[in-house]
């Protein structure tokens, strides 16, 4: 009975090893990384602006901000832009306090003096985006904003057909990857087999680019991520990259 138990235990231990060995994929493969780029002229400008005004009363602070934004809208209208070109992003309103300090310049501990802060009026803050369907009037817009004391936080040149250009770049990247894979397969004396895996972006990742089991039960993983976008005033480059893996098969006899 002792001998039988020993043999049975050994068989149970060896069983997972045999199953694992049967699942090992020994196929040869070709792994390719490729990218595609599309250049175009920018036809869209996005300008981020901000304005902050402090006054003695809430009404005065709000009115100052409102008047300056109205003046900017008027300036944009004179440039041929519609009022809808300015899109309000955020409006904040708060009380302003001056924090009392001791002789050394260190703020007085609030726990020691709960009334240390001195009330100093009200502040209204406003942020917005200006969208211009061209790149011609950017200088005039920035000049109008600066004359009104409105801060320009950023200027971004982009395209109104961004998704179309990204799709073109992805298509180019996929075609280049296929062409390179076929070239390497022929040079190595083989032929390109079935597509094993693909992901957007470059860099081999064993988790996402692992072999698809021969029985085909696993799903094909596609990982998407942000694409690099190189921006220069007046000119844009939309770039996409792809990583793909094909089986390297032997040519038919």
C-alpha positions, -999 to +999 in steps of 0.1 A: +000+000+000+029+024+008+045+018-026+011+025-044+007+058-025+042+069-035+036+061-072+002+079-071+017+110-055+045+112-080+020+110-109+000+138-094+031+160-091+042+153-127+008+159-142+009+198-142+044+197-157+031+176-187+001+200-192+023+230-191+048+215-216+019+209-240+009+246-239+044+259-248+043+279-281+075+272-301+065+292-332+091+316-347+079+352-351+088+386-365+083+416-342+081+450-359+078+486-347+068+513-372+055+549-373+037+571-397+035+609-399+013+634-416+022+670-420-003+698-424-008+735-420-025+747-387-059+762-393-071+765-357-057+785-328-067+781-291-057+809-267-061+805-230-067+838-211-071+848-175-081+879-156-081+887-119-094+919-103-095+931-067-119+958-056-135+971-024-169+957-031-182+925-048-201+945-074-170+965-083-148+934-087-173+916-108-181+947-130-144+953-137-139+917-150-172+919-169-163+952-186-129+940-197-142+908-212-169+928-230-142+951-244-123+920-256-154+906-273-159+939-290-123+939-302-127+903-316-159+914-333-140+942-351-115+915-362-144+895-378-147+869-350-180+860-334-188+865-297-190+827-294-152+826-300-147+832-262-157+803-241-158+808-203-139+781-185-141+792-148-152+821-127-141+825-090-151+850-064-135+853-030-127+876-001-092+888+003-073+889+036-038+902+045-020+878+068-005+897+098+032+891+104+055+897+134+086+919+134+107+891+118+083+888+089+069+854+101+031+850+099+015+853+134+002+819+146-036+818+139-041+798+172-025+827+191-045+854+174-077+842+156-083+878+144-048+883+129-059+886+093-071+920+079-099+921+054-087+937+022-116+936-003-130+912-029-114+894-058-130+881-090-111+857-112-120+847-147-105+822-172-116+814-207-105+799-241-106+819-273-110+796-304-100+811-337-106+792-369-075+806-385-039+816-376-041+851-391-054+873-363-034+858-334-011+888-330-040+913-330-059+892-304-029+890-281-024+928-285-060+935-276-058+913-245-026+929-232-040+964-236-069+954-214-046+938-188-058+903-196-031+876-192-024+852-220-016+818-205-010+798-236-014+798-274-018+764-292-019+759-329-038+728-340-061+715-368-098+713-371-093+679-388-070+664-362-088+630-360-086+626-398-049+632-398-043+609-369-063+581-387-040+587-418-009+584-396-021+552-381-029+537-415+007+546-427+022+531-396+003+498-400+013+496-437+049+503-430+049+476-403+035+451-427+059+460-455+089+457-432+077+423-418+072+409-453+107+421-463+124+405-433+104+372-438+116+370-475+152+378-466+152+351-439+140+325-464+105+323-449+071+338-454+049+360-432+023+340-414-008+351-394-008+382-372-002+372-336-006+405-318-006+442-322-007+473-300-006+510-306+027+526-296+062+511-295+082+491-269+079+454-265+057+444-236+056+408-226+021+412-211+004+426-242+026+410-269+026+375-256+019+346-280-017+339-287-022+302-276-024+278-306-060+269-297-070+306-302-089+308-269-072+341-258-084+374-271-061+397-291-051+426-269-049+460-284-035+487-262-041+524-271-024+554-256-017+589-263+001+597-296+030+621-298+020+655-314+047+679-325+034+714-328+051+745-344+034+777-353+017+773-387+028+737-392+017+705-375+030+669-376+006+642-365+024+609-357+012+574-348+032+543-340+024+506-339+040+474-327+030+441-344+040+405-343+036+379-371+043+342-372+073+334-394+063+304-415+083+282-438+077+286-475+056+260-492+078+232-508 
